[in-house]
Amino acid sequence: MNVFPDFGAVGASGEFASVIGALLTYVLIGAVLTLLISATIWTIAAHTGNPYTAQKARIGVLVALGTAALAGAGIAWANFLLTIGDSL
Protein backbone atom coordinates (compact mmCIF):
# COMPACT_ATOMS: atom_id res chain seq x y z
CA MET A 1 0.00 0.00 0.00
CA ASN A 2 1.41 3.37 -1.00
CA VAL A 3 0.50 6.27 1.23
CA PHE A 4 1.63 9.72 0.18
CA PRO A 5 0.40 13.28 0.50
CA ASP A 6 -1.78 14.39 -2.37
CA PHE A 7 -0.69 17.98 -2.87
CA GLY A 8 -2.89 18.16 -5.95
CA ALA A 9 -5.98 17.91 -3.75
CA VAL A 10 -5.17 21.23 -2.13
CA GLY A 11 -6.41 24.22 -4.05
CA ALA A 12 -3.61 26.44 -5.38
CA SER A 13 -0.89 24.05 -4.22
CA GLY A 14 1.48 25.44 -6.85
CA GLU A 15 1.18 28.92 -5.38
CA PHE A 16 1.59 27.46 -1.90
CA ALA A 17 4.91 25.84 -2.85
CA SER A 18 5.98 29.12 -4.46
CA VAL A 19 5.16 31.08 -1.30
CA ILE A 20 7.05 28.61 0.90
CA GLY A 21 10.06 28.86 -1.39
CA ALA A 22 9.94 32.65 -1.28
CA LEU A 23 9.69 32.67 2.52
CA LEU A 24 12.65 30.30 2.78
CA THR A 25 14.63 32.63 0.51
CA TYR A 26 13.78 35.63 2.70
CA VAL A 27 14.77 33.72 5.85
CA LEU A 28 18.12 32.71 4.39
CA ILE A 29 18.84 36.22 3.07
CA GLY A 30 17.94 37.66 6.48
CA ALA A 31 20.19 35.13 8.22
CA VAL A 32 23.14 35.99 5.97
CA LEU A 33 22.63 39.74 6.46
CA THR A 34 22.34 39.26 10.22
CA LEU A 35 25.49 37.17 10.19
CA LEU A 36 27.44 39.82 8.27
CA ILE A 37 26.26 42.70 10.44
CA SER A 38 26.79 40.83 13.71
CA ALA A 39 30.25 39.63 12.71
CA THR A 40 31.24 43.17 11.71
CA ILE A 41 29.97 44.63 14.98
CA TRP A 42 31.66 41.82 16.93
CA THR A 43 34.99 42.61 15.27
CA ILE A 44 34.72 46.35 15.84
CA ALA A 45 33.58 45.94 19.45
CA ALA A 46 36.36 43.47 20.23
CA HIS A 47 39.02 45.79 18.85
CA THR A 48 37.67 48.88 20.62
CA GLY A 49 37.46 47.13 23.98
CA ASN A 50 33.70 46.98 24.40
CA PRO A 51 33.00 43.49 25.79
CA TYR A 52 29.25 43.96 26.31
CA THR A 53 28.63 44.86 22.66
CA ALA A 54 30.99 42.10 21.52
CA GLN A 55 29.02 39.58 23.56
CA LYS A 56 25.70 40.72 22.09
CA ALA A 57 27.14 40.61 18.56
CA ARG A 58 28.49 37.11 19.22
CA ILE A 59 24.98 36.03 20.21
CA GLY A 60 23.72 37.58 16.97
CA VAL A 61 26.20 35.49 14.98
CA LEU A 62 25.07 32.32 16.75
CA VAL A 63 21.40 33.15 16.19
CA ALA A 64 22.02 33.78 12.49
CA LEU A 65 23.87 30.48 12.11
CA GLY A 66 21.14 28.65 14.01
CA THR A 67 18.42 30.22 11.87
CA ALA A 68 20.14 29.20 8.64
CA ALA A 69 20.74 25.69 9.97
CA LEU A 70 17.14 25.27 11.09
CA ALA A 71 15.79 26.54 7.77
CA GLY A 72 17.92 24.06 5.86
CA ALA A 73 17.22 21.26 8.30
CA GLY A 74 13.47 21.91 8.07
CA ILE A 75 13.50 21.29 4.33
CA ALA A 76 15.63 18.17 4.74
CA TRP A 77 13.34 16.88 7.51
CA ALA A 78 10.20 17.47 5.42
CA ASN A 79 11.74 15.66 2.44
CA PHE A 80 12.79 12.79 4.71
CA LEU A 81 9.28 12.46 6.12
CA LEU A 82 7.73 12.55 2.66
CA THR A 83 10.13 9.84 1.49
CA ILE A 84 9.69 7.56 4.48
CA GLY A 85 5.92 8.09 4.50
CA ASP A 86 5.71 6.25 1.19
CA SER A 87 7.29 3.14 2.69
CA LEU A 88 5.06 2.88 5.77
C-alpha angles and dihedrals in degrees: 000000000000116000118185138149114269102218089174090068091064114084114245093005090156091059090045092056089046092052092048090050091050092049091050089051091051091048092051093046090049091049092051092048091048090049093051095046094045093047091050093049091045091054094047093045093048092051095046093049100248105138097175093057091042090054092050091048090049089055088050090054091050092048091050092050091047092049093051091046093049092048091052093042091050091059092046091048093050091049090048092051092048090050096046092043089067092058097049 
